[in-house]
Amino acid sequence: MTKLGMNLFVWTAGMDEDLSDTLAFLKTSGFDFVEMPISEPNTDRANLAKWERIGQQLRDLKLGVQTCTICGPAYSLISPDELVRRAGIDYLKHVVDCTAAAGATLLMGPMYAGFKTFTGKPATEQEWDWSVKSMREVAEYAQTKGVTLAIEYLNRFEIYLLTCADDLVRYVVAVDHPNCRAAFDTFHANMEEKNVGDAIRKVAPYLVHVQISENDRSTPGSGHINFDDVFEALADVAYAGPIAIEAFGPNPPDLAAATHIFRPMFESPEQLATDGLAFLKSHTMPAVMVGNEA
């Protein structure tokens, strides 16, 4: 049965706060797992111990976990600077270590290039090759840790190497590693695809994670994304993997600035989580389960 989760971006950018009450709230609200952001390059043992502690906290709550990350300009796998690319590979290997330390087996995100790092030109074949080669090395390392990478394409205003389902499929095929798979985010697809359902069907052979995100990053079901189409497509392909709600709010401030959130999008993170989960359960999960049973 499909597991439902909540991304923690509306509370934290890197799990530096004490989120004990939030995690307990999400568990009692009915979520199966949380999606934790990892955004720090500190590679010492104390850093891994932090993720081990959080992982134990989640196990005590019987709350599942997976992780997500992005690469800034200093870790871009398509940088012309070989030292930057190597730093990106090393950073992602460390994130894999943190993921494993927390007890997670799935790490998702746009890890293939620098977030909001543009040249003003289309991606080149050289940039593509740099990223594919680098990601294959990361995937090989992830395999040794029992972690699968779920690659997410973004919209054209946030990245330029992968911006649609066609790009994503071609990339996963090029990396050609069982621990490099695909993730699908409805926010980006809503902007970039001609038909969101068809995009899901295209990535389906590689799909291991879905993020449900509204067009304005608010409560799922409150905007204009056609989620009937989304969940019909998921049912068509018998998708049974994890589904997480992703949203962004005014906090943390640095994350709000990066995601261009300049006005309130919901009453509170707790309201968004509660209403979002109810939306998934009452409006969309039956369609997925019917597809899984077919």
N, C-alpha and C positions, 0 to 999 in steps of 0.2 A: 504493500500500500504506500502511496506517495506520502513522504514526510514534508511537513510544513514548517518553515523557519522564519526568523526575523533577523535581518541585517542590523547590526548595532550602530550604524553610522549616525543615527539621530541622537545617540548618547555619547559616542566616543569616536576618536580617529585612530586610537592605538591602544586601547585597554589600559591606560595609565591610571584611570580613576577606579575607585572601589564601586563596582557595579553589582554588589551582592543583592541589594534590594531589587534592582532591575531584572537580574537573572531569575530570581525567585518569582517575580511578577510574571515574566514570560512563561515560566514553567506552569504556574497555576492558571494562566490564561489559556493554556492548551497547546502551546507551540511544542514541536518535537525537537527542534534544534535552533541554535543561533549561528549566525555568520559573523565571525570576528575579523575586524581589520587588523592587519599587521603592517606597520609603517615605520619601523625603526631599523637602522643598519647595525646596531650594537651587537657584536658577535661574541661577546664573552659569555661564560657559563652562567653568570647571574641572570643574564637576559633569558636564556633558555629556562632557567628555574622559574622565572615569572610565568611562562606559558605552561609549565608543568603544574604550577599552583592553580592557575585558572582552569586547566583541564581537570584537575582533581575536584575543584569546586563544582564544575559542571557534571562530573560523574556522580558526585554526592546528590545533586539535584535530579539525576537521571535525565539530563538535558543533553541532547546531541550537539555536536559542534563541527563546523567547517570554517575555513578562513578565506580571506580575500586580500589582495594587495594591488598596488600600482607601482610603476617605476617612474621616478622623476627624471629630469634631464641628466643628472649625474649617474644614472643607471640605465640609460637608454641602450637597448640592444641594436639600434640602428644608427648609433653615433658614428661619424667618420673616424673618431678617435678610438683606437684599439683598447686603450687603457680604460676608457669609459665603458666600452662593451664588456670587458673583463670584469669591471666593477659591478656591472649589471648582473652578470652570470653569478658572481660570488654572492651578491645581495640576494638573488632569488634562491640560491642554495640555502642561505641562512634562513630565509622565510620558510622554505621547506622544512628545515630543522625545527623551527618554531611551531609549525603546523603539526609535525609529528609529536613534538613535546606536549602539545595540548591534547593529543589523542585524536586529531582529525585526520581524515584520509583524502580530503578534497580541498584544493587551493584554487580559487578562481580569480579572474581579473584580466585586464589588458596588459599583460606582462611583457609583450613582444616589442614595445617601443616606449619612448618617453611621453608621459602624459602632458598634453598641452605643450609639446615641443615640436615646432613647425619649421620647415624650410621655405614655405611659400610655394612649393612645387609638389607635383605628384610623387609618390614613392618610386624609387628607382629599383631596378633589378638587383643592384648591389646592396641596397638597404634590405631588400627582401631576403637575399641570401645570407647576409649577416645575422638577421633575426632568426631565420630558420635554423641555421647552424648552431647558434647560441641556445635556442630553445631546445633543440635536440639534446644538447649537453645537460641542460637543466632537467629535462624529462628523464634522462638516464639516471641522474642522481636521485630524482624523486622516486623512481622505481625502487631504489635500494632502501628508501624510507617508508615504503608503502603508501605514497602520496600520489594522487592523480591531479594533473594540471587541467583546469577547465578554462579554456581561452575565450575571452569575451571581446567581441568587436564593439567599438564606440561610434558615436556620431562624428561627423566631419569637423565639428568645432572643438573636439577634444583630442583627436588623434587623426593620423592620415594613412597609416599602413593598412589597417583592417577597418572598414566602415560598413560592411554589409555581409549578408550570409554567404554570398559567392566568395568573397575574400576569405572568410573564416574557413569554409570547407577546403579551399585551395591550400590554405596555410596548414591546417591539420594534416592533410594528405601529404604535404611537402615535408613536414617534420617527421612523419612516418614513425611514430613511436606509440605504443599502447598506453603510455601514461600521459599523453598529450591529447586531450579531447576538447569538446566544445561546450560553451555556456551560451545562454540566450537571454538577453535583457529586453523587455518590452519597451522601455523608454527609448532606447537607441533605435530599435527596429521600427517603432512608430514614426521616427523621423526619416529613416533612410530606405525603407523597403516600399516597393509598390504594393505588396500584399503581405501582411505580417504572417498570416497562416501559411502561405506558401513558403515563406522564409523558414519557418519552423520545420516544415516537411523537408526542406532541403538539407538542413543541418542534422536532421533526426538520426542518421546512422552514427553520428559522433556525439550526440547530445547527452551530457551527464548532469547538467544543472540548468535551472531556469530561475531568473529573477523577475518577479512581478513588480513593475514600477509604473506609476501613473504618468500621464503626459506632463504634469506640472510637478512631479516628484512628491505628490501628496498622497492621501489615503487611496489605495486601489479601489476602483469602482466609482470614484467621485468625479472623474474627468471624462475625456472623450475617447480613450483607447477602447477599441472594440474587443473586450475580453471574451465575448462569446466566440469570436473568431479564433482567438488565441487558444482557448481551451478545447474548442472543436478540433483544432489541428493537433494538439497534444493527445487528444483521445484517438485521432486517426492514426497516429504513429505509435500508439500504446506506450506513451512515455510514463514511466513509473519512478523516475528519479526525484531528487529533492527539488522543492520549490520554495524560494525565499522572497519575502517582501523587502524591497529596498526603497528607501525614501531619504530625503534630506531636509533639514530644518535650519533654524538660525544658530544652532549650537552643534558641535564646537565651532567657534567663529572662523578659524582658518579653513575648515572644511566648507562652511557656508560660503565663504569668499570664493573658494575653488569651484564650487558648483553653482555659483551665481544665485544663491537664495537670498533675496533682499526683502522679502515680505513673508509673513506667517503663512504657512501652507496647511496647518492643522492646529487643533486646539492644544495638543500635547503629544509627546511620543507615545504615551500610554494609550491615548484615544486612538491614534493612528494604528497602533499594533492591534488593539482589541477589535476595532471596526474592520481593519484589513483582514484579520483572521476570519471574522464572521463572513466577510464577503467571499473569501476563498472557499470556506466550508459550505455556505448555503447557496452560492451561485455558480461555483465552478467545479468543485471537487466531484460532484456526482457525474459530470461529463467525463472527467478523467478516469474515474473508477469504471464507468461503463466501457470505456475504451480498453482499459486494462483487462477486463473480464472477457472481452470479445475474443 
